[in-house]
């Protein structure tokens, strides 16, 4: 429920608006001219019902545009609970949801962390060929400790992505819708809807390509190596 004076969202048990002090229990006849504040002082500014309705209508249209941009999962993202997709897919899910800049940064950061652990453990097992020798060096020189630390670091990162993704994504969409409306002030709601549909939604092609390209390159290298050997 929203305040009739300023449009601020009220809780179900909230009688007096925390933003402007309007008492929602007062009838329009009682409070159209004077809105009661929670400190008991009367506001001398009359309630402009048309302005309130205009603000509420604009807010309703804005919410509809956000919902169109996100799609069927709108309420799921709005609640901001844990995202299992972000937890399991990591940067790929950011790219899928068109958070390209963040997705690329995550790819670079995760690759850097992985390279750090690779450099740290380099040379610890490259001289050993049998499983017994590898197991021996893991126990003697602490290689297993690096593996455990690396797994814990990546687990923490992916848990953080799962916790923060929905709120981050929803806030980003709200900012994008605001920018779209700001950049296109002359467009009507139907035109804005079409524009939001084009810019919103998901991009499944990019994550699929990122997964397939390394596999295709590897197959090509294996094929070329086979030709060279034969």
Secondary structure, DSSP 8 states (H G I E B T S, - for coil): -B-TTT--B--TT--B-TTT--BTTS-HHHHSS-EE-TTS-EE-S---HHHHHHHHHHHHHHHHHHHHHH-TTHHHHHHT---HHHHHHTHHHHHHTT-HHHHHHHHHHHHHHHHHHHHHTTTSSTT--SHHHHHHHHHHS-HHHHHHHHHHHHHHHHHHHHHHHHHHHHHHHHHHHHHHHHHTTT--HHHHHHHHHHHSS--HHHHHHHHHHHHHHHHHHHHHHHHHH-
